[in-house]
Every structure is written in structure tokens, then in C-alpha cells.
Amino acid sequence: MNTVKFKDKEYPLATTLRVAYRIQGQHNHKPYTEIFKGIGDMTLEDQVGIIYESFLCGSRYDLNVQNVKRAEFLDDFLDNYTLSEMMKMMQEIIKGIVGE
């Protein structure tokens, strides 16, 4: 199971269709296949946004997690992860969503 560290605590990353649905919402409801194909052209903020949605869905019944704003997650993520780690995390999320 994939996890992400936020404020020194590990949280699960979801790979359900709900994550794909929420990612679509961030991108004007484009088809998720189109969104995933364009990951390399996304801004860093949008790439971390994919992980953020997976983070929220992975702890959807934890009110402390649900109250975390995207900007707060982004700030913490940028200070604690490398580009390589982020790319690996996104690959695992996408593989999980499509069922690989």
C-alpha cells in the first residue's frame, strides 16, 4: 500500500475510481485518460494535486485529513519530497486506478 508523509505522519494513498473522479474535477471534468496522458506537461502544483486527492480519499473518514487544504498539503510536500519520489508516487496511484 502506498503512503504519503504529511506533517511527519504516514497516511494511505487511495487508488479507487473516486480518486480519478476528483482529479477530473480539478481539470474541468476532462476524461481521466486525457489527464493522465498529460501528466508530464502539468505544473508541479497540479502533479502534487493528484497525490493530494489520493491522500484525501485514502483517509476520507478522518476529519483531520479532510480539513487539510490543498495549499497546506502542497507546502509540506514541496519541503519533504524529491521530483523522483513524486513521480513514483503518481505512477503507483495511476497504476492502482487503472488496475495494473
C-alpha positions, 0 to 999 in steps of 0.5 A: 500500500502506498503512503504519503508523509504529511506533517511527519505522519504516514497516511494511505494513498487511495487508488479507487475510481473516486480518486480519478473522479476528483482529479477530473474535477480539478481539470474541468471534468476532462476524461481521466485518460486525457489527464493522465496522458498529460501528466508530464506537461502539468505544473508541479502544483497540479502533479502534487494535486493528484497525490493530494486527492489520493491522500484525501480519499485514502483517509476520507473518514478522518476529519483531520485529513479532510480539513487539510487544504490543498495549499497546506498539503502542497507546502509540506510536500514541496519541503519533504519530497524529491521530483523522483519520489513524486513521480513514483508516487503518481505512477503507483496511484495511476497504476492502482486506478487503472488496475495494473 
